[in-house]
Amino acid sequence: MGFRPVGPERTDFRIMLRVALSDASDRRTRPMAVPRVAEAVAGVLRSRIVNGELADGDLLPKQDDLMAEFGIARASLREVMRILETEGLVTVRRGNIGGAVVHAPDAGGAAYQLGLVMQSHRVTLADVSTALLNLEPLCARLAAGRDDRQQTVVPLLVALNERAEASLDTSPEEFARILSAWHRTLVEHCGNHTMYLTLAAVDRVWSYHVPREVDTAAAGGGPVPAARASLRTHLEITRVIESGDGAAAEQLTRWHLEESRTAMRPVDPTITVNLTGPPTQNLGFRSNV
């Protein structure tokens, strides 16, 4: 998306900035003007990114264009870029191919911030696991309650069940990936976007700490009898979602997750979330399969 010429809204914004800073100037507090201006301009650009006016991967307008649009100095604009880069909304590239690349907010960014808060509160991995075990069954209930489930979530789950059945005896790794995709699809299409984004963020925090092979085992990628049992349960959950039985969908999904999670037994339940260090490398968990 290219640079948009200065319009009435942008001209008004420049006037607002000057009025807001007039008192500071009168009191000889001009050094405080840069962060105040930067925060205001960053707020406008932040809104454009979040609202989709600037899409993921777009370049922000050139520095000179932004300075002209908002009537600010280069020092203020540098502070604007620092604010947005700290929030993960832009990446500033230096050199001949320089510019600020836009990053739309996603579950990954939310997971990182959530993980830092969890770490500061010393939240245990057992606590994270409990949250996941309780959130996904609610998604199953919501999916079963969708009026349009026959056109949305059910066909997707049925297709994944068919793919899983076809790969069960030929490719255990592919089978496990399909079962994991089944769970992600159930959550993503439960019909409640807030629940989906919340669970996606929590799941990313969990995935950072738990090795992929352990989660694969829990998903049903273990011995063939266990894998067949996981598939049968997925088929039954799909059936009750299709029938619209939310209570049964929630109950069966909870039972399935509890059974699956027995593939991972916490060795030390006091281990806490840690996003500022390296991945846990199976710290606190071992596979039973």
Secondary structure as UniProt FT lines:
FT   HELIX           8..26
FT   TURN            27..28
FT   HELIX           30..32
FT   HELIX           33..50
FT   TURN            51..52
FT   TURN            56..57
FT   HELIX           63..70
FT   HELIX           74..86
FT   TURN            87..88
FT   STRAND          90..93
FT   TURN            96..97
FT   STRAND          99..102
FT   HELIX           107..120
FT   TURN            121..122
FT   HELIX           125..144
FT   TURN            147..152
FT   HELIX           153..167
FT   TURN            168..170
FT   HELIX           172..188
FT   HELIX           193..209
FT   HELIX           212..219
FT   HELIX           224..243
FT   HELIX           246..260
FT   HELIX           261..263
FT   STRAND          264..266
FT   TURN            269..270
FT   TURN            281..284
FT   STRAND          285..287
//
